[in-house]
Each structure stands twice: as C-alpha cells, then as structure tokens.
Amino acid sequence: MRIAIRRIGNSRGMIIPTPLLAQLGLETEAEISIVDGALIVRAPAKPTRYGWAEASKKLALVGDDALVMPEFSNANDVELTW
C-alpha cells in the first residue's frame, strides 16, 4: 500500500488508514522507531504493573486477600542486647 506524505504545519505526516490502526490496536497514541531503515509503529508498552489494581479489587471482593504471612511486631526487641 502506498500513502502520500503530506505537509502538516511545519512538519510532514502520513495519514494511516483506520483498518491498519485497528489491526494494531492503536487509538490515541503509538510508539515509533526506525529499525534497519524501516519505520516501525507499535502500540505503546503497558506499564509493568498494568492491571494490578483491578486484580487486587477482584481478590478483595471474593475474600481472597488474606495475608500470606501474619503481622509481626518488634515488641520483644526490648529484651535484645545490641
């Protein structure tokens, strides 16, 4: 597929057809780079902890958010000699 490079203000740009954007899952932003002379367009990388907040809420709703290790205190540290 060939597309035109157009003047957009002081820059130049390409209009990417909607079906191509849909295939890539692009809606509002993209990551671009050049690899071996080719322009690469990708969906932005998701943050490392993407989805953790929602997953935690779901665990709490079903009651599966108990501590793995019990709480502990330093109450007996007074008896230690440093």
N, C-alpha and C positions, 0 to 999 in steps of 0.2 A: 504494500500500500504506500503510495506517495502522498505526502501532505505538504502544503505550502508553508514556507517560513515567512511570517508577516511582521510588519513594523507595529509595535505596541509601545506607544510613547517614545522614549529614547532607547528602548530595547527592541529585541525581536523575539517572536514566540511562535509556537505551533499550537494549533487547535487539535486536541486529541479527541477523536470520536467517542461518543458516550459508550458504545458497546465495548470498546477497548478498556475504558476506565472501569466499567462494570466487571469485566473479566479479571482485572487486577484488584478489585475491591477498593478502588480509590474514590473517595467522596469529597474530602475537603483539603487534603494535603498529600504530598508524596516525597519520597527521598530519591534524589537523583545522583548519579555518579558516572564517571567515564572509566570504562574498563577496556583496554586494548583498542582504543579508538571508537568504541560503541557507547552510546548514551543509554544508561540503564535506569529505568523508572521502576520503583518498588513502593509497596505500601510501607508507611513508617513502622519501625520496630516498636513493638508494645513494650511498655515498661516491665522491668524484671518481675515485679510483684503484681502484674496485671491480673485482676480478678480475685485477689486475696480477700479484699474487704467483703465482697459478695459471698464468697465461700464461707467466711467466718460467720456472717449473719445467718446463713443457712444452717451451720452447725449449731449455733445458739438456739435457733428455732426448734430443732429436733432434740435439744438437750444433750448433744454430743460434744460439749465444750468443757468438760471437766479437766482439771489439771492432771497432767501425767505424773508429776512429782508433787507431793504435798508441800504446803507452805512450811517454811522453817524459820526460826529466829536465831538470834545470837544471844539469847538470854543466859546461856551457860558460859559465855565467853568471859564473864567477870571472874570466874574461877581459874582462868588460864594465866600462867606466868609468862610474860614476854621477855 
